C-alpha cells in the first residue's frame, strides 16, 4: 500500500447525495440497456390500454378494476419488479467498478489490473 494513503469510503464522501448518485447510475439504463427500454415501454403500453391501472397508483383516489385491468395491474407490477432488479444489478456492478478503483488508488491492485 502507498505511504500516506488516506482511505475515504464513498459514503464518507458522498453520503449526503447517495440517492442522487443512485439516480444517475440508473438513469443511464434506458440509453444503455435495450431490455430495460422494452420493459419500460411495455409498462407504458399497458397504461395506455388500461388507464385505470395507472390511476391505481394515485393514493388520493379509490379505483375499481375489472378482471382485465387486474390482470394488467399484475403484469405492470411484475414488470416494475423486473426494472427494479435491473436497476439493482446496475448499481451492484457500478459498486464493483468503484471497489476496483479504490483498490487501484490504494496501490493494492496494479494500474494494469482488470
N, C-alpha and C positions, 0 to 999 in steps of 0.2 A: 504494500500500500504506500502511496505517496506521502511524504512528510508534510505535515501542515494541512492535510485534507480535512475540511470541516463538513461532515455529512449532515445534510438537511433533507428531511423527507419531503415528499410532495405536499403532504398535509401541513407540515411546518410552514412551507412557503405559500401554499395556495388554499389552505383550508377554508378561508372565508369566501372563496369563489369556486369551490369544488363543484357545485351544481352547474355553474356556468361552464366549467371545463367539461363535465359530462355532456352537456348540451352541445358543445362544439364537436365533441367526438361523434355523437350520434347524428348530428346534423349532416355529416358527410355521407352517411349511409345511402340516402336516395341517389346521390350522384355516383356512388361507387359500387352499389350492390343492386344488380338487376332483380334478384329475387325479392329484396326488400321493397323495391318500387312496385313490383307486380302485386305483392300482398297488400300494400297500401292502396293501390289502385282498385283492387278487389273490394276492399272495405268501402271505398268511395262509391263504387258501383252499387253495392248493397244499400248504402244510404240513399242513393238516388232512386233505386227501385222501391225502397221501403222507408219513406221519410219518417214514419213513426218510430222506427228503430233508432234513428239519431236523436229524436226527441226524448227517448227513454233516459238519456244521459243528462237531461235537464232536471236538476233536483227540485226545481220550483214547481214542476208540473207532475200530475199523475197521468198515466197513459195505459190504455187497454190495447193489447196486441192480439191479433188473430193468430191462428196456427202458423201461417206462412211467415208472418212477422216475427213470431217467436223463434222459428227455425232460422230466419235471417239474423236475429239477435245472437243466437248461439254461435252461428258462423262468424259474426263480427267479433265476438269475444274470443273465439279460438284464434282468429287472425291477429287480433291485437296482442294476444299472448305470444304468438309466433314473432311478431315485430319486437316485443319486449325481449324475447330470447335472443334475437339477432343483435339488438342493441347491447345487451349484457355481454354477449360474445365479443362484440367490437370493443367494448370498454375493457374487457379482460385482456385482449390482445394488445390494446394500447398500453395497459399497465405492464405487460410483459416487455414491450419495447422500452418503456420508461425504465424498468428494472435493469435491463441490459445497459442502458445509457448511464445509470448510476454506477453500475459495476465498472464500466469503462472509465468514467470520471474518477472513480476511486482507485483506478490502476489495478483492479483485481482481474479484469479482462483486458487483453491487449487491444490496441486500436483496430487490428485486423480481424478480431473475433466476430463471428456471425456476420 
